[in-house]
């Protein structure tokens, strides 16, 4: 990533690790939202069909 900068390698490595962890958490949150949206869609279909 930032190979030709004056930032120490430890700082770059820490940033990359934090970014990967945050990205993973965002993906998990998005999956949780998707299951809730799917449940709402199923409920709406059942409600309209009744």
PDB file of N, H, CA, C and O in Angstrom:
ATOM      1  N   UNK A   1       0.835  -1.175   0.000  1.00  0.00           N
ATOM      2  CA  UNK A   1       0.000   0.000   0.000  1.00  0.00           C
ATOM      3  C   UNK A   1       0.882   1.242   0.000  1.00  0.00           C
ATOM      4  O   UNK A   1       1.392   1.580  -1.068  1.00  0.00           O
ATOM      5  N   UNK A   2       1.097   1.919   1.052  1.00  0.00           N
ATOM      6  H   UNK A   2       0.683   1.645   1.920  1.00  0.00           H
ATOM      7  CA  UNK A   2       1.855   3.176   1.074  1.00  0.00           C
ATOM      8  C   UNK A   2       3.350   2.906   1.198  1.00  0.00           C
ATOM      9  O   UNK A   2       3.963   3.293   2.194  1.00  0.00           O
ATOM     10  N   UNK A   3       3.937   2.261   0.221  1.00  0.00           N
ATOM     11  H   UNK A   3       3.439   1.947  -0.587  1.00  0.00           H
ATOM     12  CA  UNK A   3       5.332   1.815   0.321  1.00  0.00           C
ATOM     13  C   UNK A   3       6.342   2.963   0.246  1.00  0.00           C
ATOM     14  O   UNK A   3       7.367   2.903   0.925  1.00  0.00           O
ATOM     15  N   UNK A   4       6.098   3.992  -0.542  1.00  0.00           N
ATOM     16  H   UNK A   4       5.265   4.041  -1.094  1.00  0.00           H
ATOM     17  CA  UNK A   4       7.065   5.064  -0.751  1.00  0.00           C
ATOM     18  C   UNK A   4       6.786   6.287   0.107  1.00  0.00           C
ATOM     19  O   UNK A   4       7.086   7.407  -0.308  1.00  0.00           O
ATOM     20  N   UNK A   5       6.228   6.104   1.271  1.00  0.00           N
ATOM     21  H   UNK A   5       5.984   5.194   1.608  1.00  0.00           H
ATOM     22  CA  UNK A   5       5.922   7.235   2.141  1.00  0.00           C
ATOM     23  C   UNK A   5       6.880   7.254   3.325  1.00  0.00           C
ATOM     24  O   UNK A   5       7.678   6.335   3.512  1.00  0.00           O
ATOM     25  N   UNK A   6       6.786   8.313   4.118  1.00  0.00           N
ATOM     26  H   UNK A   6       6.137   9.058   3.966  1.00  0.00           H
ATOM     27  CA  UNK A   6       7.639   8.428   5.296  1.00  0.00           C
ATOM     28  C   UNK A   6       6.961   7.860   6.545  1.00  0.00           C
ATOM     29  O   UNK A   6       7.488   7.999   7.648  1.00  0.00           O
ATOM     30  N   UNK A   7       5.808   7.227   6.382  1.00  0.00           N
ATOM     31  H   UNK A   7       5.380   7.114   5.486  1.00  0.00           H
ATOM     32  CA  UNK A   7       5.094   6.623   7.511  1.00  0.00           C
ATOM     33  C   UNK A   7       5.800   5.322   7.898  1.00  0.00           C
ATOM     34  O   UNK A   7       6.116   4.512   7.026  1.00  0.00           O
ATOM     35  N   UNK A   8       6.050   5.111   9.190  1.00  0.00           N
ATOM     36  H   UNK A   8       5.794   5.768   9.899  1.00  0.00           H
ATOM     37  CA  UNK A   8       6.718   3.868   9.616  1.00  0.00           C
ATOM     38  C   UNK A   8       5.905   2.630   9.235  1.00  0.00           C
ATOM     39  O   UNK A   8       4.675   2.669   9.186  1.00  0.00           O
ATOM     40  N   UNK A   9       6.611   1.535   8.966  1.00  0.00           N
ATOM     41  H   UNK A   9       7.610   1.503   9.006  1.00  0.00           H
ATOM     42  CA  UNK A   9       5.951   0.295   8.555  1.00  0.00           C
ATOM     43  C   UNK A   9       4.966  -0.209   9.601  1.00  0.00           C
ATOM     44  O   UNK A   9       3.917  -0.745   9.244  1.00  0.00           O
ATOM     45  N   UNK A  10       5.282  -0.047  10.889  1.00  0.00           N
ATOM     46  H   UNK A  10       6.134   0.389  11.178  1.00  0.00           H
ATOM     47  CA  UNK A  10       4.376  -0.494  11.951  1.00  0.00           C
ATOM     48  C   UNK A  10       3.040   0.239  11.876  1.00  0.00           C
ATOM     49  O   UNK A  10       1.986  -0.369  12.061  1.00  0.00           O
ATOM     50  N   UNK A  11       3.081   1.527  11.607  1.00  0.00           N
ATOM     51  H   UNK A  11       3.937   2.021  11.456  1.00  0.00           H
ATOM     52  CA  UNK A  11       1.849   2.317  11.512  1.00  0.00           C
ATOM     53  C   UNK A  11       1.018   1.870  10.317  1.00  0.00           C
ATOM     54  O   UNK A  11      -0.207   1.787  10.404  1.00  0.00           O
ATOM     55  N   UNK A  12       1.682   1.584   9.206  1.00  0.00           N
ATOM     56  H   UNK A  12       2.677   1.651   9.136  1.00  0.00           H
ATOM     57  CA  UNK A  12       0.974   1.118   8.011  1.00  0.00           C
ATOM     58  C   UNK A  12       0.332  -0.234   8.286  1.00  0.00           C
ATOM     59  O   UNK A  12      -0.829  -0.456   7.943  1.00  0.00           O
ATOM     60  N   UNK A  13       1.089  -1.137   8.907  1.00  0.00           N
ATOM     61  H   UNK A  13       2.032  -0.956   9.186  1.00  0.00           H
ATOM     62  CA  UNK A  13       0.566  -2.473   9.214  1.00  0.00           C
ATOM     63  C   UNK A  13      -0.624  -2.381  10.169  1.00  0.00           C
ATOM     64  O   UNK A  13      -1.620  -3.081   9.982  1.00  0.00           O
ATOM     65  N   UNK A  14      -0.532  -1.529  11.186  1.00  0.00           N
ATOM     66  H   UNK A  14       0.276  -0.961  11.337  1.00  0.00           H
ATOM     67  CA  UNK A  14      -1.630  -1.364  12.141  1.00  0.00           C
ATOM     68  C   UNK A  14      -2.874  -0.802  11.439  1.00  0.00           C
ATOM     69  O   UNK A  14      -3.992  -1.246  11.701  1.00  0.00           O
ATOM     70  N   UNK A  15      -2.673   0.162  10.559  1.00  0.00           N
ATOM     71  H   UNK A  15      -1.764   0.522  10.347  1.00  0.00           H
ATOM     72  CA  UNK A  15      -3.795   0.728   9.806  1.00  0.00           C
ATOM     73  C   UNK A  15      -4.472  -0.338   8.946  1.00  0.00           C
ATOM     74  O   UNK A  15      -5.699  -0.429   8.919  1.00  0.00           O
ATOM     75  N   UNK A  16      -3.671  -1.144   8.242  1.00  0.00           N
ATOM     76  H   UNK A  16      -2.674  -1.069   8.263  1.00  0.00           H
ATOM     77  CA  UNK A  16      -4.226  -2.189   7.382  1.00  0.00           C
ATOM     78  C   UNK A  16      -5.013  -3.209   8.191  1.00  0.00           C
ATOM     79  O   UNK A  16      -6.084  -3.636   7.762  1.00  0.00           O
ATOM     80  N   UNK A  17      -4.497  -3.612   9.366  1.00  0.00           N
ATOM     81  H   UNK A  17      -3.627  -3.264   9.715  1.00  0.00           H
ATOM     82  CA  UNK A  17      -5.197  -4.574  10.217  1.00  0.00           C
ATOM     83  C   UNK A  17      -6.513  -3.989  10.727  1.00  0.00           C
ATOM     84  O   UNK A  17      -7.538  -4.671  10.726  1.00  0.00           O
ATOM     85  N   UNK A  18      -6.488  -2.737  11.159  1.00  0.00           N
ATOM     86  H   UNK A  18      -5.655  -2.183  11.159  1.00  0.00           H
ATOM     87  CA  UNK A  18      -7.703  -2.086  11.654  1.00  0.00           C
ATOM     88  C   UNK A  18      -8.726  -1.964  10.540  1.00  0.00           C
ATOM     89  O   UNK A  18      -9.912  -2.220  10.746  1.00  0.00           O
ATOM     90  N   UNK A  19      -8.270  -1.574   9.364  1.00  0.00           N
ATOM     91  H   UNK A  19      -7.306  -1.366   9.197  1.00  0.00           H
ATOM     92  CA  UNK A  19      -9.178  -1.410   8.224  1.00  0.00           C
ATOM     93  C   UNK A  19      -9.844  -2.735   7.868  1.00  0.00           C
ATOM     94  O   UNK A  19     -11.048  -2.779   7.615  1.00  0.00           O
ATOM     95  N   UNK A  20      -9.054  -3.825   7.849  1.00  0.00           N
ATOM     96  H   UNK A  20      -8.076  -3.789   8.055  1.00  0.00           H
ATOM     97  CA  UNK A  20      -9.610  -5.138   7.529  1.00  0.00           C
ATOM     98  C   UNK A  20     -10.643  -5.554   8.567  1.00  0.00           C
ATOM     99  O   UNK A  20     -11.682  -6.112   8.214  1.00  0.00           O
ATOM    100  N   UNK A  21     -10.371  -5.290   9.852  1.00  0.00           N
ATOM    101  H   UNK A  21      -9.527  -4.838  10.139  1.00  0.00           H
ATOM    102  CA  UNK A  21     -11.306  -5.645  10.922  1.00  0.00           C
ATOM    103  C   UNK A  21     -12.594  -4.841  10.786  1.00  0.00           C
ATOM    104  O   UNK A  21     -13.686  -5.397  10.913  1.00  0.00           O
ATOM    105  N   UNK A  22     -12.480  -3.537  10.530  1.00  0.00           N
ATOM    106  H   UNK A  22     -11.593  -3.086  10.428  1.00  0.00           H
ATOM    107  CA  UNK A  22     -13.666  -2.691  10.370  1.00  0.00           C
ATOM    108  C   UNK A  22     -14.478  -3.135   9.154  1.00  0.00           C
ATOM    109  O   UNK A  22     -15.708  -3.162   9.204  1.00  0.00           O
ATOM    110  N   UNK A  23     -13.801  -3.480   8.076  1.00  0.00           N
ATOM    111  H   UNK A  23     -12.802  -3.459   8.036  1.00  0.00           H
ATOM    112  CA  UNK A  23     -14.485  -3.922   6.867  1.00  0.00           C
ATOM    113  C   UNK A  23     -15.258  -5.204   7.141  1.00  0.00           C
ATOM    114  O   UNK A  23     -16.386  -5.365   6.675  1.00  0.00           O
ATOM    115  N   UNK A  24     -14.647  -6.122   7.902  1.00  0.00           N
ATOM    116  H   UNK A  24     -13.731  -5.991   8.280  1.00  0.00           H
ATOM    117  CA  UNK A  24     -15.317  -7.378   8.267  1.00  0.00           C
ATOM    118  C   UNK A  24     -16.554  -7.098   9.109  1.00  0.00           C
ATOM    119  O   UNK A  24     -17.603  -7.701   8.886  1.00  0.00           O
ATOM    120  N   UNK A  25     -16.445  -6.193  10.071  1.00  0.00           N
ATOM    121  H   UNK A  25     -15.593  -5.702  10.253  1.00  0.00           H
ATOM    122  CA  UNK A  25     -17.588  -5.850  10.916  1.00  0.00           C
ATOM    123  C   UNK A  25     -18.713  -5.243  10.092  1.00  0.00           C
ATOM    124  O   UNK A  25     -19.886  -5.528  10.333  1.00  0.00           O
ATOM    125  N   UNK A  26     -18.360  -4.407   9.121  1.00  0.00           N
ATOM    126  H   UNK A  26     -17.407  -4.176   8.926  1.00  0.00           H
ATOM    127  CA  UNK A  26     -19.376  -3.806   8.260  1.00  0.00           C
ATOM    128  C   UNK A  26     -20.090  -4.881   7.444  1.00  0.00           C
ATOM    129  O   UNK A  26     -21.300  -4.801   7.232  1.00  0.00           O
ATOM    130  N   UNK A  27     -19.339  -5.889   6.985  1.00  0.00           N
ATOM    131  H   UNK A  27     -18.357  -5.953   7.157  1.00  0.00           H
ATOM    132  CA  UNK A  27     -19.942  -6.973   6.215  1.00  0.00           C
ATOM    133  C   UNK A  27     -20.903  -7.775   7.082  1.00  0.00           C
ATOM    134  O   UNK A  27     -21.979  -8.158   6.621  1.00  0.00           O
ATOM    135  N   UNK A  28     -20.528  -8.033   8.329  1.00  0.00           N
ATOM    136  H   UNK A  28     -19.654  -7.722   8.704  1.00  0.00           H
ATOM    137  CA  UNK A  28     -21.398  -8.777   9.244  1.00  0.00           C
ATOM    138  C   UNK A  28     -22.674  -7.986   9.511  1.00  0.00           C
ATOM    139  O   UNK A  28     -23.767  -8.553   9.504  1.00  0.00           O
ATOM    140  N   UNK A  29     -22.544  -6.687   9.745  1.00  0.00           N
ATOM    141  H   UNK A  29     -21.656  -6.227   9.750  1.00  0.00           H
ATOM    142  CA  UNK A  29     -23.716  -5.844   9.986  1.00  0.00           C
ATOM    143  C   UNK A  29     -24.628  -5.854   8.765  1.00  0.00           C
ATOM    144  O   UNK A  29     -25.849  -5.926   8.904  1.00  0.00           O
ATOM    145  N   UNK A  30     -24.054  -5.785   7.586  1.00  0.00           N
ATOM    146  H   UNK A  30     -23.062  -5.727   7.472  1.00  0.00           H
ATOM    147  CA  UNK A  30     -24.858  -5.790   6.360  1.00  0.00           C
ATOM    148  C   UNK A  30     -25.608  -7.111   6.224  1.00  0.00           C
ATOM    149  O   UNK A  30     -26.771  -7.116   5.822  1.00  0.00           O
ATOM    150  N   UNK A  31     -24.961  -8.236   6.554  1.00  0.00           N
ATOM    151  H   UNK A  31     -24.016  -8.232   6.881  1.00  0.00           H
ATOM    152  CA  UNK A  31     -25.640  -9.525   6.495  1.00  0.00           C
ATOM    153  C   UNK A  31     -26.791  -9.583   7.484  1.00  0.00           C
ATOM    154  O   UNK A  31     -27.843 -10.140   7.170  1.00  0.00           O
ATOM    155  N   UNK A  32     -26.616  -9.022   8.665  1.00  0.00           N
ATOM    156  H   UNK A  32     -25.762  -8.569   8.920  1.00  0.00           H
ATOM    157  CA  UNK A  32     -27.693  -8.988   9.661  1.00  0.00           C
ATOM    158  C   UNK A  32     -28.871  -8.183   9.128  1.00  0.00           C
ATOM    159  O   UNK A  32     -30.023  -8.583   9.294  1.00  0.00           O
ATOM    160  N   UNK A  33     -28.591  -7.071   8.500  1.00  0.00           N
ATOM    161  H   UNK A  33     -27.655  -6.747   8.365  1.00  0.00           H
ATOM    162  CA  UNK A  33     -29.655  -6.249   7.919  1.00  0.00           C
ATOM    163  C   UNK A  33     -30.388  -7.006   6.819  1.00  0.00           C
ATOM    164  O   UNK A  33     -31.605  -6.880   6.682  1.00  0.00           O
ATOM    165  N   UNK A  34     -29.657  -7.787   6.041  1.00  0.00           N
ATOM    166  H   UNK A  34     -28.669  -7.889   6.153  1.00  0.00           H
ATOM    167  CA  UNK A  34     -30.270  -8.523   4.939  1.00  0.00           C
ATOM    168  C   UNK A  34     -31.260  -9.551   5.461  1.00  0.00           C
ATOM    169  O   UNK A  34     -32.332  -9.712   4.878  1.00  0.00           O
ATOM    170  N   UNK A  35     -30.935 -10.253   6.542  1.00  0.00           N
ATOM    171  H   UNK A  35     -30.064 -10.122   7.016  1.00  0.00           H
ATOM    172  CA  UNK A  35     -31.856 -11.256   7.071  1.00  0.00           C
ATOM    173  C   UNK A  35     -33.117 -10.589   7.610  1.00  0.00           C
ATOM    174  O   UNK A  35     -34.216 -11.126   7.470  1.00  0.00           O
ATOM    175  N   UNK A  36     -32.958  -9.422   8.223  1.00  0.00           N
ATOM    176  H   UNK A  36     -32.066  -8.986   8.337  1.00  0.00           H
ATOM    177  CA  UNK A  36     -34.124  -8.687   8.728  1.00  0.00           C
ATOM    178  C   UNK A  36     -34.998  -8.218   7.565  1.00  0.00           C
ATOM    179  O   UNK A  36     -36.225  -8.299   7.634  1.00  0.00           O
ATOM    180  N   UNK A  37     -34.372  -7.732   6.508  1.00  0.00           N
ATOM    181  H   UNK A  37     -33.375  -7.667   6.452  1.00  0.00           H
ATOM    182  CA  UNK A  37     -35.138  -7.290   5.342  1.00  0.00           C
ATOM    183  C   UNK A  37     -35.869  -8.459   4.696  1.00  0.00           C
ATOM    184  O   UNK A  37     -37.008  -8.310   4.253  1.00  0.00           O
ATOM    185  N   UNK A  38     -35.222  -9.622   4.640  1.00  0.00           N
ATOM    186  H   UNK A  38     -34.297  -9.743   5.000  1.00  0.00           H
ATOM    187  CA  UNK A  38     -35.854 -10.805   4.065  1.00  0.00           C
ATOM    188  C   UNK A  38     -37.075 -11.210   4.892  1.00  0.00           C
ATOM    189  O   UNK A  38     -38.120 -11.539   4.330  1.00  0.00           O
ATOM    190  N   UNK A  39     -36.952 -11.188   6.218  1.00  0.00           N
ATOM    191  H   UNK A  39     -36.103 -10.920   6.674  1.00  0.00           H
ATOM    192  CA  UNK A  39     -38.076 -11.523   7.090  1.00  0.00           C
ATOM    193  C   UNK A  39     -39.234 -10.544   6.878  1.00  0.00           C
ATOM    194  O   UNK A  39     -40.394 -10.954   6.853  1.00  0.00           O
ATOM    195  N   UNK A  40     -38.928  -9.269   6.727  1.00  0.00           N
ATOM    196  H   UNK A  40     -37.985  -8.936   6.748  1.00  0.00           H
ATOM    197  CA  UNK A  40     -39.975  -8.273   6.483  1.00  0.00           C
ATOM    198  C   UNK A  40     -40.668  -8.513   5.142  1.00  0.00           C
ATOM    199  O   UNK A  40     -41.885  -8.364   5.034  1.00  0.00           O
ATOM    200  N   UNK A  41     -39.892  -8.884   4.122  1.00  0.00           N
ATOM    201  H   UNK A  41     -38.903  -9.006   4.211  1.00  0.00           H
ATOM    202  CA  UNK A  41     -40.480  -9.147   2.810  1.00  0.00           C
ATOM    203  C   UNK A  41     -41.403 -10.359   2.866  1.00  0.00           C
ATOM    204  O   UNK A  41     -42.484 -10.344   2.278  1.00  0.00           O
ATOM    205  N   UNK A  42     -40.982 -11.414   3.575  1.00  0.00           N
ATOM    206  H   UNK A  42     -40.104 -11.426   4.053  1.00  0.00           H
ATOM    207  CA  UNK A  42     -41.813 -12.612   3.711  1.00  0.00           C
ATOM    208  C   UNK A  42     -43.100 -12.267   4.453  1.00  0.00           C
ATOM    209  O   UNK A  42     -44.182 -12.706   4.065  1.00  0.00           O
ATOM    210  N   UNK A  43     -42.981 -11.485   5.515  1.00  0.00           N
ATOM    211  H   UNK A  43     -42.102 -11.129   5.831  1.00  0.00           H
ATOM    212  CA  UNK A  43     -44.158 -11.070   6.278  1.00  0.00           C
ATOM    213  C   UNK A  43     -45.117 -10.277   5.394  1.00  0.00           C
ATOM    214  O   UNK A  43     -46.329 -10.487   5.434  1.00  0.00           O
ATOM    215  N   UNK A  44     -44.562  -9.364   4.597  1.00  0.00           N
ATOM    216  H   UNK A  44     -43.577  -9.194   4.564  1.00  0.00           H
ATOM    217  CA  UNK A  44     -45.399  -8.563   3.693  1.00  0.00           C
ATOM    218  C   UNK A  44     -46.131  -9.451   2.684  1.00  0.00           C
ATOM    219  O   UNK A  44     -47.308  -9.231   2.400  1.00  0.00           O
ATOM    220  N   UNK A  45     -45.431 -10.455   2.140  1.00  0.00           N
ATOM    221  H   UNK A  45     -44.474 -10.634   2.370  1.00  0.00           H
ATOM    222  CA  UNK A  45     -46.061 -11.362   1.181  1.00  0.00           C
ATOM    223  C   UNK A  45     -47.185 -12.158   1.836  1.00  0.00           C
ATOM    224  O   UNK A  45     -48.255 -12.324   1.252  1.00  0.00           O
ATOM    225  N   UNK A  46     -46.942 -12.650   3.048  1.00  0.00           N
ATOM    226  H   UNK A  46     -46.072 -12.516   3.523  1.00  0.00           H
ATOM    227  CA  UNK A  46     -47.970 -13.412   3.764  1.00  0.00           C
ATOM    228  C   UNK A  46     -49.160 -12.521   4.089  1.00  0.00           C
ATOM    229  O   UNK A  46     -50.309 -12.952   3.998  1.00  0.00           O
ATOM    230  N   UNK A  47     -48.883 -11.277   4.467  1.00  0.00           N
ATOM    231  H   UNK A  47     -47.949 -10.926   4.541  1.00  0.00           H
ATOM    232  CA  UNK A  47     -49.953 -10.339   4.824  1.00  0.00           C
ATOM    233  C   UNK A  47     -50.830 -10.034   3.607  1.00  0.00           C
ATOM    234  O   UNK A  47     -52.056  -9.988   3.706  1.00  0.00           O
ATOM    235  N   UNK A  48     -50.177  -9.826   2.452  1.00  0.00           N
ATOM    236  H   UNK A  48     -49.181  -9.863   2.372  1.00  0.00           H
ATOM    237  CA  UNK A  48     -50.925  -9.523   1.231  1.00  0.00           C
ATOM    238  C   UNK A  48     -51.705 -10.738   0.744  1.00  0.00           C
ATOM    239  O   UNK A  48     -52.774 -10.592   0.150  1.00  0.00           O
ATOM    240  N   UNK A  49     -51.180 -11.935   0.991  1.00  0.00           N
ATOM    241  H   UNK A  49     -50.313 -12.054   1.474  1.00  0.00           H
ATOM    242  CA  UNK A  49     -51.839 -13.161   0.541  1.00  0.00           C
ATOM    243  C   UNK A  49     -53.023 -13.552   1.413  1.00  0.00           C
ATOM    244  O   UNK A  49     -53.870 -14.336   0.987  1.00  0.00           O
ATOM    245  N   UNK A  50     -53.092 -13.024   2.615  1.00  0.00           N
ATOM    246  H   UNK A  50     -52.403 -12.387   2.961  1.00  0.00           H
ATOM    247  CA  UNK A  50     -54.171 -13.415   3.544  1.00  0.00           C
ATOM    248  C   UNK A  50     -55.473 -12.717   3.240  1.00  0.00           C
ATOM    249  O   UNK A  50     -56.469 -12.940   3.929  1.00  0.00           O
TER     250      UNK A  50
END
